[in-house]
């Protein structure tokens, strides 16, 4: 039986727009990982057709903590758009999300088109700056349960992000302390080394994934390198912050 790419893409798009969860497709209509990325692309095209603009990509499951938390074992990637970008230090409205969680990230800003597979030695030459960031992930599936194929089709749970101050100093990035706080209380601590041993490796992985998908990431794009720790559930009135030692902070408040 062939997979109905358009039907599943439309269902995921509507679930995101209406903030209404869906059952896992893999439970009744399984599809391959290749088909999952085709669904992802078709779903994103619906957003672009409505005027959303791509601003970069995100990588998922780049740390063992995230793989264990979500029960998967493969690195994945999805797209970021302008409507996902929340104001750093601003107010986030949870009504647009289903069951949002937040995780601490490292965000890169590219200074050159990524149009071929890169090596680790080349990666830094493609980066303009780096910043602490927070990603709001929000699966469109009921109970935040999904297979690898399900989450890829769902654009890897991409929903929202804040980006802190940019730095051009990459020294210390490989093993910087990370602290995420909720209402001033540390809830997750770790190191940027949890991101593939060195966050720049995420850029290398991204370049290979983009090449395989025959995509070019233009200069000036964001690359969310992946979470340094497990995610935490959001709730009304919460104040969330992340500090990456030596690189600053990013934060937001949740509307009560």
Secondary structure, DSSP 8 states (H G I E B T S, - for coil): ----HHHHHHHHHHHHHHT--B--GGGTS---HHHHHHHHHHHHHHHHHTT--EEEEEEE--SHHHHHHHT--S-EEEEEEGGGB--TT-EE-GGG-SS-EEEEEEEEEESS-B-S---HHHHGGGEEEEEEEEEEE--SBGGG---HHHHHHTGGGEEEEEE---B---TTGGG-EEEEEETTEEEEEEEGGGTTTSTHHHHHHHHHHHHHTT--B-TT-EEEEEESS--EE--TT-EEEEEETTTEEEEEEE--
